Amino acid sequence: MNDGIKFLSEISSSFKKMKFVSITAAAICILVSLGSVAFSFHYANAQKEQVYVLDEGSVLAAYRSDNSVQKDLEVINHCTRFHELFFNMAPNINTINQNVDRALELADESAYNYYSDLREQQYFSRLIQANATQQIVVDSVKVNVDSYPYAARTYASVYILRESNITKYEFRSLCGLHETTRTPTNPHGLMIERFQVEKFNKLETRKRN
C-alpha cells in the first residue's frame, strides 16, 4: 500500500515537473516570437526612414528625421543650392540657361518671373559682353519651420569678376517653401515660392592683382 502511494506521489511530482518545463518552454517560445516580430518592425521602420540624396551626381544615404533641426538643414541646403545654381554665371549663354533651368526646378513661377525681368533688362547679355563671371557666396540662411509654408531669408555676397576688377554686392532674398515630392533633381522635396530679392546693393570695386 505504501509503495502504491509512493508511486503515485512520484508520478504526481513528475507531472508537475513536466508541466513546469512545458510552460517555461512555451513562455520562452512566445518571448522569442514577440522579440522577432518587434525586431522585424523596427528594421522595417528603419528602412523606411532611409532616403537617398543626390549631391552633384553622387547618391548618398541619409536618414529622415521628424525634428525641426533636420528640417532646418534641408531648407538651408535647398535655398543654398537654388541660389548657387541661379546666380553663379559664366559669360556663356548656354551655361547660364542650363544652370537657371536646374534652379527653376527648385522653385515656382516667382523665380521664373525674376529671371524674365533680368533677361528683359539684358542683364545676361551685358555680363557676356563684358566677359564677366558672377559668383555668389551664401553667408547664411535664416529659416522658420515653426509655421507652414516655411519662411527663409538668404544673406549672401555676390562678386562680378572682370578682367581688370572685382565688384562686390550685398545680397539678400526672401522666400517661402512648401513640401512636394522628392525627386533626383529635388532630393529635399521642397519648392521655393514667393521668391523676391530684397537687396542687391553695390559695396565696392577693387582692381585685380
C-alpha positions as CSV (number, residue, x, y, z in Angstrom):
1,M,0.0,0.0,0.0
2,N,2.7,2.4,1.0
3,D,4.6,1.5,-2.3
4,G,1.5,2.4,-4.3
5,I,1.1,5.7,-2.5
6,K,4.8,6.4,-3.1
7,F,4.5,5.5,-6.7
8,L,1.5,7.8,-7.2
9,S,3.3,10.6,-5.4
10,E,6.3,10.2,-7.8
11,I,4.0,10.3,-10.8
12,S,2.4,13.5,-9.5
13,S,5.7,15.1,-8.8
14,S,7.0,14.1,-12.3
15,F,3.8,15.5,-13.9
16,K,4.3,18.8,-12.1
17,K,7.9,19.0,-13.3
18,M,6.9,18.3,-16.8
19,K,4.1,20.8,-16.6
20,F,6.6,23.4,-15.3
21,V,9.1,22.6,-18.1
22,S,6.3,22.7,-20.7
23,I,5.0,26.1,-19.5
24,T,8.5,27.5,-19.3
25,A,9.4,26.3,-22.8
26,A,6.1,27.8,-24.2
27,A,6.9,31.1,-22.5
28,I,10.4,31.2,-24.0
29,C,9.0,30.4,-27.4
30,I,6.4,33.2,-27.1
31,L,9.1,35.7,-25.9
32,V,11.3,34.7,-28.8
33,S,8.5,35.1,-31.3
34,L,7.5,38.5,-29.9
35,G,11.1,39.6,-30.0
36,S,11.4,38.5,-33.6
37,V,8.3,40.4,-34.6
38,A,9.4,43.5,-32.7
39,F,12.8,43.4,-34.4
40,S,11.2,43.0,-37.8
41,F,9.0,46.0,-37.3
42,H,12.0,48.0,-36.1
43,Y,14.1,47.0,-39.1
44,A,11.2,47.8,-41.5
45,N,10.7,51.3,-39.9
46,A,14.4,51.9,-40.1
47,Q,14.4,51.1,-43.8
48,K,11.5,53.4,-44.4
49,E,13.4,56.2,-42.7
50,Q,16.4,55.8,-45.0
51,V,16.4,58.1,-48.1
52,Y,18.9,58.8,-50.8
53,V,20.2,62.3,-51.6
54,L,21.6,63.3,-54.9
55,D,24.6,65.5,-54.4
56,E,26.2,66.7,-57.7
57,G,25.8,63.3,-59.3
58,S,26.7,61.2,-56.2
59,V,24.0,59.2,-54.4
60,L,24.3,59.5,-50.6
61,A,22.4,57.5,-48.0
62,A,20.6,59.6,-45.4
63,Y,18.0,59.2,-42.7
64,R,14.8,61.1,-42.3
65,S,14.1,62.9,-39.1
66,D,10.9,64.4,-37.8
67,N,12.6,67.0,-35.7
68,S,12.8,70.6,-36.7
69,V,16.6,70.7,-36.7
70,Q,16.7,68.2,-39.6
71,K,14.1,70.3,-41.5
72,D,16.1,73.4,-40.9
73,L,19.1,71.8,-42.5
74,E,17.1,70.6,-45.5
75,V,15.6,74.1,-46.0
76,I,19.1,75.7,-45.7
77,N,20.6,73.3,-48.2
78,H,17.7,73.7,-50.6
79,C,18.0,77.5,-50.6
80,T,21.7,77.5,-50.8
81,R,21.6,75.1,-53.8
82,F,19.0,77.2,-55.6
83,H,21.0,80.5,-55.2
84,E,24.2,78.8,-56.3
85,L,22.5,77.5,-59.5
86,F,20.7,80.7,-60.2
87,F,23.4,83.3,-59.5
88,N,26.6,81.6,-60.4
89,M,27.1,82.6,-64.0
90,A,29.8,82.3,-66.6
91,P,30.0,84.5,-69.7
92,N,28.2,81.9,-71.8
93,I,24.5,81.9,-72.6
94,N,24.3,78.1,-72.8
95,T,25.9,77.6,-69.3
96,I,23.6,80.3,-67.9
97,N,20.5,78.8,-69.3
98,Q,21.4,75.3,-68.1
99,N,22.1,76.4,-64.5
100,V,18.9,78.6,-64.4
101,D,16.8,75.7,-65.7
102,R,18.1,73.5,-62.9
103,A,17.4,76.2,-60.4
104,L,13.9,76.7,-61.6
105,E,13.2,73.0,-60.8
106,L,13.5,74.0,-57.2
107,A,11.2,77.0,-57.3
108,D,7.8,78.1,-58.7
109,E,7.0,80.8,-61.2
110,S,8.1,83.6,-58.8
111,A,11.7,82.7,-59.6
112,Y,11.0,82.4,-63.3
113,N,9.4,85.9,-63.2
114,Y,12.6,87.3,-61.6
115,Y,14.6,85.6,-64.3
116,S,12.4,87.1,-67.0
117,D,12.9,90.6,-65.5
118,L,16.7,90.1,-65.6
119,R,16.5,88.9,-69.2
120,E,14.4,91.9,-70.3
121,Q,16.9,94.2,-68.6
122,Q,19.6,92.5,-70.7
123,Y,21.4,91.5,-67.6
124,F,22.8,88.3,-69.0
125,S,23.8,90.0,-72.3
126,R,25.7,92.7,-70.5
127,L,27.5,90.1,-68.4
128,I,28.5,88.1,-71.6
129,Q,29.6,91.3,-73.4
130,A,31.8,92.3,-70.5
131,N,33.3,88.7,-70.4
132,A,32.5,88.8,-66.7
133,T,31.9,85.9,-64.3
134,Q,29.4,86.2,-61.5
135,Q,29.8,84.3,-58.2
136,I,27.6,84.1,-55.2
137,V,28.8,83.2,-51.7
138,V,25.9,82.3,-49.3
139,D,26.8,83.6,-45.9
140,S,23.7,82.3,-44.0
141,V,20.1,81.3,-44.4
142,K,17.7,82.1,-41.6
143,V,14.7,79.8,-41.6
144,N,11.5,79.4,-39.6
145,V,9.9,75.9,-39.7
146,D,7.5,76.6,-36.8
147,S,4.9,77.6,-39.3
148,Y,4.0,76.3,-42.8
149,P,4.8,77.2,-45.5
150,Y,8.3,77.6,-44.2
151,A,10.0,81.0,-44.4
152,A,13.6,81.6,-45.3
153,R,15.8,84.7,-45.8
154,T,19.2,84.2,-47.5
155,Y,22.2,86.5,-46.9
156,A,25.0,86.4,-49.4
157,S,27.7,88.3,-51.2
158,V,27.8,88.5,-55.0
159,Y,31.0,89.1,-56.9
160,I,31.3,90.3,-60.5
161,L,34.7,89.3,-61.8
162,R,36.0,91.2,-64.8
163,E,39.5,91.1,-66.3
164,S,40.5,94.3,-64.6
165,N,38.4,94.5,-61.4
166,I,36.1,92.7,-59.0
167,T,32.8,94.3,-57.8
168,K,31.2,93.1,-54.6
169,Y,27.4,93.3,-53.9
170,E,25.4,92.8,-50.8
171,F,22.6,90.4,-51.5
172,R,19.5,89.4,-49.5
173,S,16.4,87.4,-50.6
174,L,13.2,86.2,-49.1
175,C,11.1,83.2,-50.0
176,G,8.6,80.7,-48.7
177,L,8.9,76.9,-49.1
178,H,6.3,74.2,-49.3
179,E,6.8,70.5,-49.4
180,T,6.5,68.5,-52.6
181,T,7.5,65.1,-53.9
182,R,11.2,64.1,-53.6
183,T,12.9,63.5,-56.9
184,P,16.5,63.1,-58.1
185,T,16.6,66.7,-59.1
186,N,14.8,67.9,-55.9
187,P,16.0,65.5,-53.2
188,H,14.7,67.6,-50.3
189,G,11.2,67.6,-51.6
190,L,10.8,71.4,-51.2
191,M,9.6,74.1,-53.6
192,I,10.5,77.8,-53.3
193,E,7.6,80.2,-53.6
194,R,7.1,84.0,-53.4
195,F,10.8,84.5,-54.2
196,Q,12.0,88.1,-54.1
197,V,15.3,89.8,-54.0
198,E,15.2,92.4,-51.2
199,K,18.7,93.7,-51.6
200,F,21.3,93.7,-54.4
201,N,23.5,96.7,-53.5
202,K,26.9,97.5,-54.8
203,L,29.5,97.7,-52.0
204,E,32.9,98.2,-53.6
205,T,35.0,97.7,-56.7
206,R,38.7,96.8,-56.4
207,K,41.4,96.2,-59.0
208,R,42.5,92.7,-59.6
209,N,46.2,91.9,-59.0
